[in-house]
Amino acid sequence: MAPQHTPTVVVIGNGMVGYKFCEKLLAKSPHFKLVVFGEEPRVAYDRVHLSEYFGGKTADDLLMAPHQWYLDNNITVNLGDAVHDIDRAGRVVHARSGLAQPYDYLVLATGSSAFVPDIPGVEKAGVMVYRTIEDLEEIKAAAATARVGAVMGGGLLGLEAAKALLDLGVAETHVIEFAPRLMPRQVDAAGSAMLQRKLEALGLHIHLSKATSHIGGEGRIDALHFGDGSILEVDMLVISAGIRPRDELARLAGLEVGLRGGIVVNDTMQTSDPRVFAIGECALHAGMIYGLVAPGYDMAEVVASQLTQGARAFTGFDMSSKLKLIGVDVASFGDPFIAEPHSRSIVFEDAHSGVYKRINLSPDGKQLLGGVLIGDADAYSMLLQTAVNKLALPPHPEDLILGARGGADEGGAGVLNLPDEALVCSCEAVTKGAICAAVTELGVTTVEGMKQCNKAGTGCGGCLPLVKDLLNGTLTAQGAYIKNVLCEHFDYSRQELFDLLKINNLRTYDAALDHFGQGDGCEVCKPAVGSILAGLWNDLIVRQHTIQDTNDRYLANIQKGGSYSVVPRIAGGEVSPEQLMVIGRVAQKYGLYTKITGGQRIDMFGAHVSDLPDIWEELINAGFESGHAYGKSLRTVKSCVGSTWCRYGLHDSVSLAIEVENRYKGIRSPHKLKGGVSGCVRECAEAQAKDFGIIATEKGWNLYVCGNGGSKPQHAQLLATDIDKETLVQYLDRFLMFYIKTADPLARTAVWLNKMEGGLAYLKNVVINDSLGIAADLEAEMALLIKHYHCEWREVVENPELRKQFTHFVNAPTVKDPSVAFAEMRGQKKVVAW
């Protein structure tokens, strides 16, 4: 009997969709010989998260799978070797290397290229596209010397490219869009206007309805010239004006292509040649090119099914999407543009917070047709499922975007009421039924376990909140108790453990582990328990140094290269000339690099660990104390000069900032705390970007809480208005102590409030109206922490046993770490990297 022929499947294109086809075909059958051709020099990588390359991810971090995966699965992969000819009659493809590869079936996954408009001067140096890792490397090199950068295209990819320029430190970044609004294919005019305001507030310069006539410069770009006669001087230009399907190979092979590009395919993804398939951004299905990865994955599944005698077909794909653009949530689902008389719309717009929500209902108000979300897209997953699965709407459909507001109705069906066939993870085609079955039949109990089980959430990640809700909902329905525990060693939440340690008067980690834990502990629970103990008793944290991370252990921030930084407290930013001179002398003596921080302090970098107590001693003798820059505690209370000097100042903001900072200094909390005091509404101290912010009014002070800057900035919210100083301090005591007692480990106040049932209204009731009857307790607990304040630096300086912990070599206390090295920079020193 003759051996059975193993069909050869050749895949042209090794992007995300080409890789996913190989993965799906292997999962269905091992009886194929797979040969892949890719024109790029690397194996498939994640283009969806390409911008993270500028945030520190390496090319290897973005790989869909390492090169070894292809070898382990007997896939022949030819990198940097583009196919230039398809011989359909002989069923052979010819590569540029000279390789001739026969095939039984051919899969075209050639993707798309960046659309480059035919503008005079587009060929000049400094003009780039945003498509591949090689493109990103070119952009990165250009941005290093560019002062002004521009991006042509205000769609999804254009705004992603603009974020890349911001991340690369280009001082001035412009977005040029031909249409009259940003993201014209995804969001409506009002949503686009809100998005534009938010992006402009983050530093982008937006130019709409701009037609570029030509690109100026002698050999290298120096300006963009527009049709209206205006000129924008730039150092670099990134073109991200859309995509163009890569169909040139199919054209040469005589396959049918669309009038405007794209390889024509039927519902089984077959081209005009039944042995040739096309998937991803090169495929034209029913007149549509799909520019998202999820439809491409579905196409890959269809072809894998066809080759293994399955019956899957591609009948189109929902183009709903949710993303975060430069920290701003943007989502659209269903039909975002449908209008009267074909629909009725409900619109919520909050210009102050930068939130816009629109949902489109059927004329009878019984069905959700689509919508747009800007600034807050938390409800996206459930709104999408409601629209796609035609779920019944609540009696008050506005509850879908506003939440239930005091009535008994919660608005809409819960996640467990979705039909089993509801598509939850579109990237991997995982349904609600598959997720629930993984819990009930396979015993999956975590999101990570779900990813390994059926790959739900491993694509773009947009479905993860819904996956988690379904997981927990199914576990709860089975009678499982979903508990927020600290880690495997403590079967309690941080709040529960806080109360248990207080009630039992436990003051060490070992005692906590003996009474309420198991095992030896880990890097999660040790610092968390240390923080709880400090938040309870304000004992010296360095005495428990064995459970702390490096910063708390040495009361200083470890820096790149192994040295430490020293930040003395400068309350409210006020410092005397004499103290400034002491800082200068200390920095000179110990060879420290000095820099003024954003919190109105002076940071001294490059200290050896063995020098720290000596440095502190000199600073303490001049009246300084620890600034707790290393701790999960109050860092600074920033202030403007207020009525002391400013002609607009209403009250003495400096004195209040100093008083508040000295009141709460050293108090440990679940995460770092920052405050600000502004003497008028001009807000020079940026108080509304802090964990607590105080702003002077004609009648007293306004108190704002739960804001933060950082990678996910959030404005603080108004807690109380026109209060006097005594009431202000009382409310601050209650607010901070309530946060210390109830927040999860490493949760900033903004995150804590966002997760709080009832939100700001509940917090107001607790802090102002004493709805829980604990106000007196909160004040007393805060008074205890204030009473037990101590300067941690002084404790080490005055205690010989503690000083011994600050030697690098126990047997040679005077010898410094020889691996710490520095180089000169602008008259000071910089670290030589590890």
Beta strands, then each sheet from edge to edge (+ up, - down):
strand 1: 8-12
strand 2: 33-38
strand 3: 76-79
strand 4: 83-87
strand 5: 92-95
strand 6: 100-102
strand 7: 105-108
strand 8: 112-114
strand 9: 127-129
strand 10: 148-152
strand 11: 172-176
strand 12: 204-207
strand 13: 212-216
strand 14: 223-226
strand 15: 231-233
strand 16: 236-239
strand 17: 243-245
strand 18: 263-265
strand 19: 276-278
strand 20: 283-285
strand 21: 321-325
strand 22: 328-334
strand 23: 344-350
strand 24: 355-361
strand 25: 368-374
strand 26: 423-425
strand 27: 430-431
strand 28: 557-558
strand 29: 564-566
strand 30: 593-596
strand 31: 602-607
strand 32: 634-639
strand 33: 673-678
strand 34: 692-697
strand 35: 700-705
strand 36: 717-723
strand 37: 822-825
strand 38: 828-831
sheet 1: 3+ 2+ 1+ 7+ 19+
sheet 2: 4+ 5- 6+
sheet 3: 8+ 17-
sheet 4: 9+ 16+ 10+ 11+ 12+
sheet 5: 13+ 14- 15+
sheet 6: 18+ 20+
sheet 7: 21+ 22- 25+ 24- 23+
sheet 8: 26+ 27-
sheet 9: 28+ 29- 31+ 30-
sheet 10: 32+ 33+ 34+ 35- 36+
sheet 11: 37+ 38-
end
